[in-house]
């Protein structure tokens, strides 16, 4: 990466969210990208991609969330990646050790680095797997008639399922 290449940075929401609400209302009302106007009056059309980033950033900030804008080829430390995914560093390191995410160990370094692009891809795969598992559980629950049960019958069925799993050694 060149010395002038952009790096990621995190922006916290402002203490006074009123300006964010105004910007959010303005952006929500636009059907197509706007333009930037410089202090000297020069106007530059806003590319569609930048418009979408601006709209998403304003939406997150007005919801009181911090945002990070970073190039996709950005590398993260294990701690940064764990924070991004909302997990502990040891849990993230296990992902690396299990080969579920690629990482690099630079010559002479002791800490692994991961590409943001790989972390985002893992996040998407993980979300898809969770959705699939949830859909499968829902189908199983419907087939088993769990949605028609009263609370006590449901608890009994759940306890029986746990006993069965325990018998199988899970």
C-alpha positions in Angstrom: 0.0 0.0 0.0 1.4 3.4 -0.9 2.0 5.9 1.9 -0.8 8.1 0.6 -3.3 5.2 0.3 -6.4 5.8 2.4 -6.7 3.9 5.6 -9.9 3.2 7.6 -11.0 5.5 10.4 -14.0 5.4 12.7 -16.3 8.3 13.3 -18.5 8.5 16.4 -22.0 10.1 16.1 -22.1 13.7 17.0 -23.4 14.7 20.5 -26.1 16.8 18.9 -27.9 14.5 16.4 -30.2 17.2 15.0 -27.8 18.0 12.0 -27.7 14.2 11.3 -31.5 14.1 11.2 -31.6 17.1 8.8 -29.0 15.4 6.6 -30.9 12.1 6.7 -34.2 13.8 5.7 -32.4 15.6 2.9 -30.7 12.4 1.6 -33.9 10.4 1.9 -35.7 12.9 -0.3 -33.3 12.5 -3.1 -34.0 10.2 -6.0 -30.6 10.6 -7.5 -27.2 11.7 -6.3 -26.6 15.3 -5.5 -23.5 17.4 -6.0 -20.9 18.8 -3.7 -20.4 22.6 -3.6 -17.0 23.9 -2.5 -16.3 27.1 -0.6 -15.5 28.8 -3.8 -18.8 27.8 -5.4 -17.3 25.0 -7.6 -19.9 22.2 -8.0 -18.8 18.6 -8.5 -21.4 15.8 -9.2 -21.5 13.1 -6.5 -20.9 9.7 -8.0 -23.7 7.2 -7.3 -21.3 5.0 -5.2 -20.2 7.9 -3.0 -23.9 9.0 -2.6 -24.8 5.5 -1.3 -21.9 5.6 1.2 -22.9 9.0 2.3 -26.5 8.0 2.8 -25.6 4.8 4.7 -23.1 6.7 6.9 -25.7 9.4 7.7 -28.3 6.7 8.5 -26.0 5.0 10.9 -24.8 8.2 12.6 -28.4 9.4 13.1 -29.1 6.1 14.7 -26.3 6.8 17.2 -23.9 4.3 15.7 -20.2 4.8 15.0 -19.1 4.1 11.4 -15.9 3.0 9.9 -15.0 3.7 6.3 -12.0 1.6 5.0 -10.8 0.4 1.7 -11.6 -3.3 1.2 -8.0 -4.3 0.9 -7.4 -2.9 4.4 -5.8 -5.3 6.9 -6.9 -5.7 10.5 -5.3 -7.0 13.6 -7.0 -10.0 15.2 -8.4 -7.7 17.9 -9.8 -5.3 15.3 -11.4 -8.1 13.3 -12.8 -9.7 16.5 -14.3 -6.3 17.5 -15.7 -5.8 14.0 -17.4 -9.3 14.2 -18.6 -8.7 17.7 -16.6 -11.6 19.2 -13.8 -12.1 21.6 -10.2 -12.2 20.4 -9.7 -15.8 21.5 -12.8 -16.9 19.6 -11.6 -15.1 16.5 -8.1 -16.6 16.8 -9.8 -20.1 16.9 -11.4 -19.2 13.5 -8.0 -18.5 12.2 -6.4 -21.6 13.6 -9.3 -23.7 12.2 -8.6 -22.3 8.8 -12.1 -20.7 8.5 -10.4 -17.4 7.7 -7.1 -16.8 6.0 -4.5 -14.7 7.8 -1.0 -13.4 7.2 2.0 -13.4 9.6 4.5 -10.9 8.3 8.2 -11.8 8.5 9.4 -10.9 12.0 6.0 -10.2 13.4 4.2 -12.2 16.0 0.6 -11.0 15.4 -1.6 -12.2 12.5 -3.3 -9.8 10.2 -6.4 -10.4 8.2 -7.8 -8.7 5.2 -11.0 -6.7 5.8 -12.4 -8.3 2.6 -11.9 -11.8 4.1 -13.6 -10.7 7.3 -16.6 -9.3 5.4 -16.9 -12.5 3.3 -16.8 -14.6 6.5 -19.5 -12.4 8.0 -21.7 -12.9 5.0 -21.1 -16.7 5.0 -21.8 -16.9 8.7 -25.0 -14.9 8.4 -26.2 -17.1 5.5 -25.4 -20.3 7.6 -27.3 -18.9 10.6 -30.3 -18.0 8.4 -30.3 -21.5 6.9 -30.1 -23.2 10.3 -32.9 -21.0 11.6 -35.1 -21.9 8.6 -34.3 -25.6 9.2 -35.2 -25.3 12.9 -38.4 -23.6 12.0 -39.4 -26.3 9.5 -38.6 -29.0 12.1 -40.7 -27.1 14.7 -43.6 -26.8 12.3 -43.4 -30.6 11.4 -43.2 -31.5 15.1 -46.3 -29.4 15.9 -44.5 -27.2 18.3 -46.3 -24.1 17.2 -49.6 -25.6 18.3 -48.4 -26.7 21.8 -49.1 -24.9 25.0 -46.1 -23.7 27.0 -46.0 -26.7 29.4 -46.2 -29.2 26.5 -43.4 -27.3 24.7 -41.2 -27.4 27.9 -41.7 -31.1 28.2 -40.9 -31.7 24.5 -37.8 -29.6 24.9 -36.7 -31.5 28.0 -37.2 -34.8 26.1 -35.1 -33.6 23.2 -32.3 -32.5 25.5 -32.4 -35.9 27.3 -32.1 -37.6 23.8 -29.2 -35.4 22.8 -27.5 -36.2 26.2 -27.9 -40.0 25.6 -26.2 -39.6 22.2 -23.3 -37.9 23.9 -23.7 -34.4 22.5 
